Amino acid sequence: MNAAIELIDTFGRLHTDLRISVTDRCNIRCFYCMPNENIVFKPREELLTFEEIERFVRVVARLGVSKLRLTGGEPLVRRNLDQLIARLVRVPGIEDIALTTNGILLAEQAAALRAAGLKRLNISLDALDAQMFRQIARRDGLDQVLAGIAAAQHVGFEKIKLNAVAIRGLTESQIVPLGRFARERGLELRFIEFMPLDAEQHWTNEQVLSGAAILRRLAEAFGKLEPIAPAHPGQPASDYRFTDGGGVVGFINPVSQPFCESCNRLRITADGQVRNCLFSQEEWDARALLRGEAGDDALEQLVRTCVTAKRAAHGINGAEFHRPERAMFQIGG
């Protein structure tokens, strides 16, 4: 890739990863992401069409973006999502497509997603205890998630990661059961620190359960873990291998160990707003260009402007930090 074409910000970070939110809707109400009630979702006509998403991806792919992740909301509530995946797989330059899902609808869609060309799955699973699952998700659904995991493995998905949000004073009891579940099924488990992106704005720093604390608990239960060198510089997780051969566990620590200096990600929301950080206070309106008479060169310039404006860090631990106006479900995970 020609360096003059690549998306490099003013801090020298190369951007090759695009997170695409396909909907702000969801079939559960996890408190770290969404309000429990009185939610105003975007009208369907305000969401990008599959054709618009594909066009945007074609533009950024020629700028060096090679990896995509589809998110929401819950992406599987977007009808015919496998058709979008089939479109994106064919875009020149796209080497990898992943999906983050809560797993509720996965059992019925896993085969179609696999057939469309999806390579990787991240499945949210914060608790294996049904009561705690409901406390976090504010809906039932644990059995459906477990069925979705089994179905994904049955149809041939090999790269499956479990995402568990870690919340001090709540999820400590789930660390070892989740570790055992992942080890027994050949799944990679990732613990993610609770971030200030909850719609009800109840987050406090005291609720952050650090990756270091979880690592100690896993070592006590299963034996020594050893660090693994990152597969690529932009990898957000710190990975460890169980020395007894029991698999890999990762820790995404945006609060206690920010990884902003190596961030290679851009985001586009379901309603077509480009963001250079989860915690950005600014968005760039790609939808207006996609639905107007602008050419691809204008879209390219918008993305470049967004990248150039990226800050050095999100600043969660700083005195001047401000939460973004939108919550996680509105931005895309």
N, C-alpha and C positions, 0 to 999 in steps of 0.2 A: 504494500500500500504506500502510495506517495505521501510523504510527510506533509506536503502542502494541502492534501485532501483530508487527512485525518482530523478527528475532533479532539484537539488538545487545548486544555484550558490554560489560564495564566499561571498556574502552579505546576504545569508540566504533566498533568494527568491525562492519559489517553482514554477516550471513552469508546468502549466496544460492546456495551451491554445496555439493552433497552427493556424496561419493564412496561408492559402494556396492560392497562386496566380495561376490561371489556364491559364492565357493569359496576354500578355502585350498590346494586341489590344483593341481598344475602338471605339465606334461609335459616340462619341462627343469629344471635345477638350478643356475641362475645363482648364483655364490658370493656376490654382494652382496645376495642375497635369501633363499636357502634353504640348509639343510644338504644335503650330497650323499647321505646315507643315514641310516637309523634315524629317519625322520620319523614323527611321530604326527599324522595328520590328524584333524580333527573328524569324528565319526560323522555320517552323512547326516542323521539325525534331529535333530541339534543345529543344523543350518544352517537359516536362515530359508527358508520356502517362498516361492514367487512371490506368493502371496496376502498373506503377511505383509509382504513387501517393498513391495508396492503400497500396503497400508494405511499403512505408515510414511511412504511418499512423499506420500500424500494429506494426512497430518497436517502434514508440514513444508512442503508446497507452500502451504498456507493461511497459513503463517508467513513467506512470502516467498521460499522456496527455489525457484529457477526453472531451475537447471542441474544435471544429473546426469551422473556418470561411473561406468560399470561397470568394476570391476577384479577382481583376484584376489590371490593365486594366478593362474591363467590362466582368465579367465572363459569361454573357449570350450570348456573341458572340462565345463562345467555344461550338462547336456542341455536342449535346447529353449530356449536362451537367447533366440532370436528371439521366443518367445512372451512372455517377460517384457518385452522391449522394446516389443512391441505393446501391452501393458497400460499401461506407463509413459507412452507417447506420448499416451495418452488422458486422463491426469490433468490436470485444470484447473490452470493456472498453470505447468506445466512447458513451457519454451520450447526447451530444447536437451538432447539426450542424446548422450553420447560414450562410446567404449569404448577401453580400453587393453588391448592383446593382444600376445603374443609372436609372433603370426602363423603359428604352426605349423599350425593348423587353419583358417586364414582362407580359403584357396582354396576349400574345400568349403562354407563357410558364408557367404561374402561376399554372395551374391545374397539369401539369406534374411534376413540382417541388414538389408540395404538396403530390402528389401520391407517389413520390419516397422516402418521409420521411423527407423532409426539415421541420424544426420546426420554424425557425425565419428568418425574413427579415429586413434588413436595406436598406432603399431606399434614395438615394441622391436627395435632393430637396433644392436648394440654394435660389430659388426665385419663387414667384407665378406670377410675372409680366413677360409677354412673352418677352418683349424687354430686360429686365435685365437677364432673363434666357439665351437669346442668347449672351449677352455681356460676361457672365461668361463661358458658354459652347462653344461659338463660332460655334454653330450649333443650329437649331431649334429642338424642341422636347418636349416642356412643355406639350402639349396635350397628347402625348404618355405616359409620366410619370404619369400624372393624371389618365389616363385610366389603367395603370399598377397597381396603388394603388387600384383603384376600383375593378379590377379583382382579386387581391390578397385577398382583404377582402371577395369578393364573393365566392371564392373557400375554404374559411375557415381559412386563416392565422389569428391568433389571436395576435401574438406578432410581430407587425410591428412598426419599428422606422423610423423616418425621420431624415436624417443627413443633416444639413445645415452648410456649411463653412461660418464663419463670417469674413468679411473683412471690416475694418474701411474705411470710405469714399465711400463705395459702397453699402453694403447690409443693412444698418441701416433701410431703409424704408421697408424692408421685414420682420423684426422681428415680428411686430404685426400681419400682415396678415398670416404668417406661424403659429403663436401661435393660431390664431382663427381657421385656417384650421385644425390643429391637434386636438384642443379641440372639434370641431364640429363632427369629424369623429372617435374619440376614439383612436387616434394615439399618440405615445410618440415621442416628438420632442427633438432632440439633436443638440445643437450648438457646432461646432468644431472650435477652433481657427486656423487661417491661419498659416501653418507651412512652413519652408524653404525647401520644397521638390518639388517646381515648376521647370519644365525642363528648362525654359528660365531664371531662376535665377534672377527674379525681386523682390523677397520677401524682405521686410524690416520690422523691428520691429514696425515701426509706423503704419503698416497696420493691426496689430493685434487688433481685436475688442474683448475685454475681456468678459468672461462670466459674471463678476460682472456688467458690463455696460448693457449687454442684460437683466440680471435679473431685474435691476431697471426699464428698459423700459417695460418689461412684467408686472411687478407689477403695474406700472402706468396705464396700459391698462385693466388689468383683476383682479386686487386686489392682496392681500397678497399671497405669496408663503412661504411654510415652508420646511426646509431641511428634507431629508429622509436618514436614516442610510443606508450605502451601503449593498447590498445583499451579497457580498463576498469581501474579502480583496483586490483582484486584479482588482476590477471594476475601469475603467478609468474615469467614469463620476461622477460628483457631481449632485445628483438628488434632485429635489424640487417638491412638490405637491401644486397645486392650492388649497387654502383652501375652495373655493366654490365648490369643487368636479369636477373641469374641467380637471382633468388628471394630468400628470407628464411631466416635462421638465428637460432635463439633460444638463450639460455643460462639455465638454471635453477641458481642458485648459492646453495643453502641454507646452505652452510658459509662461503664467503668473502664473500657478500653476502646475509645473511638478509633475507627479505621479510616477516617476521612482522607488521610494523606495518600491512600492508594485507591480511592473510590473511582470506579470506571463506569458508573451507571447514570443513565438518564431515565426519565419516566414520562409517559403520556397518559393522562387521565381518560376515563371513559368518555368524557365530553370534549376531548381533544385539546387539553391544555398541557403544554410541555413544561416539565419541572426538572431542575438540575439537582435537587436534593429533596429527600422526604420532608425536611424541615424548612424548605424554601418559603419565603414570604412573597415570592413573585412567580407568575406563570406567563407563558408565551402562547398565544392563541393560534394553534395550528388549524383548528376547525374552520376559522374564518377564511383562511387561505384555501383549505381543501374545498370549501363550498363556494368560494368566489371564483374569480378568473385568474388567480395567481398561478404561475407555472412552478415547476419543480425547483427552479433556481431560487424562488422566493422562499419556499419551504426550507431549502438548504440554508439560506441566510438566517432564517428564524432560529434554526437549531444551533447554528454557529454563535449567534448572539446570546442564546441561552447558555451555552457552554462557557463562553467568555465571561459571563456574569457570575459564574459559580464561585462561592466563597471558599475560603481555606478549610473551614470546618463548620459543623452544625451548631456548635457552641452550647450544647445542653447544660454543661456544668458551669457556664459563664453567667455573670451577673446580668448581661444584656440579652440573654436568651428569651425569645418569644415563641410561643407555640404557633404553628401554622393555623390559619383560619379553618382549614379543612381537616377532618379527622381521617384516620387510616382508610376507612371504607370508601371515602370520597377521593382519595389520592391513588390508592392502589398499593398493595404490599410489596 
